[in-house]
Amino acid sequence: MLKEERFEIILSQLKEKNKVKFEDLASLLHVSEDTVRRDIDILHRNGLLSKARGGAILREKDPLSFHDRQSFLTKEKDIIALKAQPFLKNGMTVFMDGGTTVCAVVSYMPLDIQLTIITNNYSLPPILSKFNNIELVMLGGIYDHELAVTTGAVTCNEAAQYIADLFIMGTCAVDAHFGISATSIPDGESKKAMAGSSKKVIALANQNKLRRTEVFKISAIDAVDILITDLDSADAELEPFRNTNIQII
């Protein structure tokens, strides 16, 4: 069977089922799982689907709104959230921006942790209500209902007034060559402002965000200190990032 024929069958299966698994496709196509992985990698890089753990999902099911993302890839978010915990130390001032993965990080923090959190993420206050030792600073600006964050000049100017020990950044797309990029220019500008006022930047990215680019560039990859993903740090998917100065977790 030609590669192009396999591509058509994979996309047809995705359209019918919304999600496909490597082993099921390998059986259907009478090829090895490694061949299926390579096919899906090519389709992913061409924007025709999104990779997921153990298989792939339709690209259009990659949710754009905050509320859609709350139930999406929860296992991957939990892995990333747990990996981020050792970097949060008592007494730190921390920027956190929008995204459900950032919310997961906060949910896993010890209840007695002492932090100052500066954020434009308006989904965080309810989560932080049980944390008695958190000083929460909410950034003003224009509220984006889809992303549940504030953006704009006010957000960026207020962020620039602080110096944070750490910026925990949710991401839309992370590529070893093109760096960090975002779908929304206002949201991207907020990320740039927080990164510019932080001593260290941690980018959070599940495997679907890797080796992807979006329209608005936030920074080069070497502007990020640490990349936390749901993958094992030795995973081959992370190979392009090993030639950078970024720490992979």
C-alpha positions in Angstrom: 0.0 0.0 0.0 1.3 3.4 -0.9 2.0 6.0 1.8 -0.6 8.3 0.4 -3.2 5.6 0.5 -2.4 5.0 4.2 -2.8 8.7 4.8 -6.3 8.7 3.3 -7.3 5.7 5.4 -5.9 7.3 8.6 -7.8 10.6 7.9 -11.0 8.7 7.0 -10.8 6.7 10.3 -10.3 10.0 12.2 -13.3 11.6 10.5 -15.4 8.6 11.4 -14.2 8.0 15.0 -12.7 11.3 16.1 -9.7 9.5 17.6 -7.5 6.6 16.4 -4.9 4.4 18.1 -1.6 3.3 16.8 -2.3 -0.4 17.3 -5.7 -0.3 15.6 -4.3 1.5 12.6 -1.4 -0.9 12.4 -3.8 -3.8 12.3 -6.1 -2.1 9.7 -3.2 -1.1 7.4 -1.1 -4.3 7.9 2.0 -2.3 8.8 4.0 -1.9 12.0 3.1 0.6 14.7 6.4 2.4 13.9 5.2 3.0 10.4 1.9 4.3 11.7 3.7 6.7 14.1 5.8 8.1 11.2 2.6 8.5 9.1 0.9 10.4 11.9 3.9 12.5 12.5 3.9 13.6 8.9 0.1 14.3 9.0 0.6 16.2 12.3 3.4 18.4 10.9 1.2 19.2 7.9 -1.7 20.3 10.2 -4.1 17.5 9.2 -4.4 16.0 12.7 -3.2 16.4 16.2 -1.1 13.8 17.9 -2.3 12.4 21.2 -0.9 9.8 23.6 -1.2 6.4 21.8 -2.7 7.8 18.6 -4.2 10.9 17.1 -7.3 13.2 17.2 -8.9 15.4 14.6 -7.2 18.8 14.4 -10.5 20.7 14.7 -11.1 18.9 18.1 -8.0 20.7 19.4 -10.1 23.0 21.6 -9.7 26.8 21.4 -11.8 28.0 24.3 -10.9 27.7 27.9 -14.1 25.9 28.8 -13.6 23.3 26.0 -10.1 22.6 27.2 -11.1 21.9 30.8 -12.0 18.2 30.0 -9.3 17.8 27.3 -6.1 15.7 27.8 -6.6 15.8 31.6 -4.1 13.0 32.2 -1.4 14.9 30.3 -2.1 18.1 32.2 -1.9 16.2 35.5 1.6 14.9 34.6 2.8 18.3 33.6 1.3 19.8 36.8 3.1 17.3 39.0 6.4 17.9 37.2 6.1 21.6 37.8 5.7 21.4 41.6 9.5 21.2 42.5 10.1 24.6 40.9 7.6 26.4 43.2 9.3 27.5 46.4 8.1 29.4 49.4 8.5 33.1 49.2 8.6 33.2 45.4 6.8 35.8 43.2 5.3 33.9 40.3 3.7 35.0 37.0 1.0 32.6 35.8 -0.9 33.3 32.6 -4.0 31.6 31.1 -4.7 28.0 30.3 -6.1 24.9 31.9 -2.7 23.4 32.4 -1.7 26.4 34.5 -4.9 25.8 36.5 -3.8 22.2 37.0 -0.4 23.3 38.3 -2.1 25.4 41.0 -4.5 22.6 41.9 -1.5 20.4 42.8 0.3 23.0 45.0 0.6 22.2 48.7 -2.1 24.0 50.6 0.4 25.7 52.9 2.7 27.0 50.2 3.6 30.7 50.5 3.7 32.6 47.1 2.8 35.8 45.5 1.0 35.0 42.2 0.5 37.6 39.6 -1.9 36.6 36.9 -4.3 37.6 34.1 -6.0 34.2 34.4 -9.4 34.8 35.9 -10.1 31.1 36.4 -7.4 31.0 39.2 -9.2 32.9 42.0 -11.7 30.1 42.8 -9.0 27.5 42.8 -6.8 29.6 45.1 -9.6 30.3 47.6 -8.4 27.4 49.7 -4.8 28.6 49.8 -4.4 30.8 52.9 -0.8 31.8 52.2 -1.1 33.0 48.6 -1.0 36.7 47.9 -3.0 37.0 44.6 -2.5 40.0 42.3 -4.9 40.1 39.4 -3.9 42.1 36.3 -6.4 44.4 34.7 -7.2 44.7 31.0 -9.8 43.6 28.5 -11.4 40.3 29.4 -11.3 37.6 26.7 -14.3 35.3 27.3 -12.8 32.5 25.1 -9.5 32.3 27.0 -10.7 33.5 30.4 -7.8 36.0 30.6 -7.3 39.7 30.5 -5.2 41.2 27.6 -4.2 44.5 26.1 -2.1 47.5 27.0 -3.3 47.6 30.6 -2.4 44.0 31.2 1.1 44.4 29.7 1.8 47.7 31.5 0.8 46.3 34.9 2.9 43.1 34.4 5.9 45.3 33.6 5.7 46.9 37.0 6.8 43.6 38.7 9.9 41.4 38.8 9.0 37.8 39.2 11.2 34.9 40.2 9.4 32.6 37.8 6.9 32.7 34.9 4.8 29.6 34.4 3.6 30.0 30.9 0.8 28.0 29.1 1.6 27.5 25.5 -0.2 27.1 22.1 2.8 25.9 20.1 6.4 25.1 20.8 9.0 24.5 18.1 12.7 24.0 18.5 13.5 26.3 15.5 10.7 28.9 15.6 10.3 29.0 19.4 7.1 29.8 21.3 4.1 31.1 19.4 0.4 31.9 20.0 -2.9 31.9 18.2 -4.0 35.2 19.7 -1.8 38.3 19.4 -3.2 40.0 22.5 -2.6 36.9 24.6 0.9 36.6 23.1 1.7 40.1 24.0 0.7 39.4 27.6 3.0 36.4 27.6 5.9 38.5 26.2 5.3 41.1 29.0 5.4 38.5 31.8 8.5 36.8 30.3 10.3 40.1 30.0 9.8 40.7 33.8 10.8 37.2 35.0 14.1 35.8 36.1 13.2 32.3 34.9 10.6 31.1 32.3 8.9 27.6 32.4 6.9 26.7 29.3 4.2 24.0 29.8 3.4 22.0 26.7 1.7 18.7 26.2 2.8 16.6 23.2 0.1 18.1 20.9 1.8 21.5 21.3 5.3 20.3 20.3 6.8 20.9 16.8 3.9 23.2 16.0 3.8 26.9 15.2 1.1 29.5 15.3 0.8 33.0 13.8 2.2 35.2 16.6 5.8 34.6 17.7 6.4 35.2 21.5 10.0 34.3 21.8 12.9 32.2 20.5 13.2 28.8 22.2 16.4 29.9 24.0 14.4 32.5 25.9 12.7 29.7 27.8 14.7 28.1 30.6 12.6 25.0 31.2 10.2 23.0 29.0 7.8 20.7 30.9 5.9 18.2 28.9 3.8 15.1 29.6 6.4 13.0 27.8 9.3 11.2 29.4 12.4 13.4 29.1 14.1 10.7 27.0 11.3 10.5 24.5 12.4 10.8 20.8 9.7 13.5 20.2 11.9 15.8 22.3 15.1 15.2 20.3 14.9 18.5 18.4 15.1 20.4 21.7 18.2 18.7 22.9 20.5 20.9 20.9 19.2 24.0 22.7 20.1 25.3 26.2 16.6 24.5 27.4 16.1 22.1 30.3 13.7 19.4 29.5 11.5 17.9 32.2 
